[in-house]
């Protein structure tokens, strides 16, 4: 299911590189959650992969190479995780409410990146939001805000 994304990352990041991100760091946890979101409906689309990369660069202030390394490391962490709590617990400890709201917004941006929302994607954002202490109202407001931007910006 994730083989295409793994191959994409493998093509960009050589396996000899040392990990640059702390396993307990908020950037790795947030990126792993984002990878989980785009992997729910099967193989991530090219649009979802591009959106993930641009969000990681923009939100975390990373250059393309660092973003590649973070995504590669987060893919490994996400593949080993048995539940969302592994990542949301780090985010609850390390990130304030405004930051957690931004992470939920990023999740919605990825959900809408391919132009369709599945019930699995909606459900995982709901579960992650709950674990992040984000209210249902804020989650729905963010969803509508992102959906509105996505509808007005089809490209």
C-alpha positions in Angstrom: 0.0 0.0 0.0 2.8 2.4 0.8 5.3 1.0 -1.5 5.1 3.8 -4.0 5.6 6.4 -1.3 8.5 4.4 0.2 10.1 4.1 -3.2 9.7 7.9 -3.7 11.4 8.5 -0.4 14.1 5.9 -1.0 14.9 7.6 -4.4 15.4 10.9 -2.6 17.1 9.8 0.6 20.0 7.4 0.7 19.8 4.7 3.3 23.3 5.6 4.7 22.1 9.0 6.1 21.8 9.2 9.8 18.5 10.2 11.3 18.2 13.9 11.8 15.0 14.0 13.9 14.4 12.9 17.5 12.0 10.0 17.9 10.3 11.9 20.6 10.2 15.2 18.6 7.0 17.0 17.6 8.1 17.3 14.0 8.5 13.6 13.6 5.2 12.9 15.4 3.2 15.4 13.3 4.7 14.2 10.1 3.9 10.5 11.0 0.3 11.6 11.6 0.2 13.3 8.3 1.6 10.3 6.5 -1.1 8.1 8.2 -3.8 10.4 6.8 -2.6 10.2 3.2 -2.1 6.5 3.4 -5.7 5.7 4.5 -7.3 5.5 1.1 -4.5 3.4 -0.5 -1.5 4.6 -2.3 -0.9 8.4 -1.7 -1.4 10.3 -4.9 1.2 12.6 -6.4 -0.9 15.6 -5.3 -0.9 14.3 -1.7 2.9 13.6 -1.7 3.5 17.1 -3.1 1.2 18.7 -0.5 2.8 16.8 2.3 6.3 17.9 1.2 5.2 21.6 0.9 3.5 21.6 4.2 6.5 20.1 6.0 8.8 22.6 4.4 6.5 25.6 5.1 5.3 24.7 8.6 8.6 23.5 10.0 10.8 25.8 8.1 12.9 23.0 6.5 14.8 22.9 3.3 13.8 20.2 0.8 16.6 17.8 1.9 15.6 18.1 5.5 12.0 17.6 4.7 12.8 14.5 2.7 14.7 13.0 5.7 11.9 13.9 8.1 9.3 12.3 5.8 11.5 9.2 5.4 12.0 8.8 9.1 8.3 9.5 9.8 7.3 6.8 7.3 9.3 4.3 9.3 7.8 5.5 12.6 4.3 5.4 11.2 4.8 1.9 9.8 5.9 0.6 13.3 3.1 2.4 15.2 0.1 0.4 16.5 -2.1 3.4 17.2 -2.2 7.2 16.9 -1.4 7.7 20.6 2.3 7.2 20.0 2.3 10.4 18.1 -0.5 12.4 19.7 1.1 11.9 23.2 4.3 13.6 22.0 2.3 16.4 20.4 0.3 16.9 23.6 3.6 17.2 25.6 5.5 19.3 23.1 3.1 21.6 21.3 0.7 24.3 22.6 -3.0 24.4 21.5 -2.4 26.8 18.7 0.2 24.4 17.3 -2.0 21.4 17.6 -4.8 23.3 15.8 -2.3 23.9 13.0 -1.5 20.2 12.8 -5.2 19.4 12.5 -5.5 22.0 9.8 -2.5 20.4 8.0 -4.3 17.0 8.3 -7.4 18.5 6.6 -5.2 20.1 3.9 -3.9 16.7 3.1 -7.4 15.1 3.2 -8.5 17.6 0.6 -5.3 17.5 -1.5 -6.7 14.8 -3.8 -10.1 16.4 -4.1 -12.1 13.8 -2.2 -12.7 13.0 1.4 -13.3 9.4 2.5 -15.0 8.4 5.7 -11.7 6.8 6.8 -9.9 10.1 6.5 -12.7 12.0 8.2 -12.6 9.4 11.0 -8.9 9.5 11.6 -8.8 13.3 11.7 -11.7 13.1 14.3 -9.8 10.5 16.4 -6.5 12.4 16.2 -8.2 15.7 17.1 -9.8 14.1 20.1 -6.4 12.8 21.3 -4.9 16.2 20.6 -7.4 17.9 22.9 -9.0 19.8 19.9 -12.7 20.4 20.4 -15.3 19.0 17.9 -16.2 22.6 17.0 -12.7 23.6 16.2 -12.1 20.4 14.2 -15.3 21.1 12.1 -14.4 24.8 11.7 -11.0 23.8 10.4 -12.5 21.3 8.0 -14.9 23.9 6.6 -12.2 26.5 6.3 -9.9 24.1 4.4 -12.7 22.8 2.3 -13.6 26.3 1.3 -10.1 27.2 0.3 -9.8 23.9 -1.6 -13.0 24.6 -3.5 -11.9 28.1 -4.5 -8.4 26.9 -5.4 -8.7 23.8 -7.6 -5.0 23.8 -8.6 
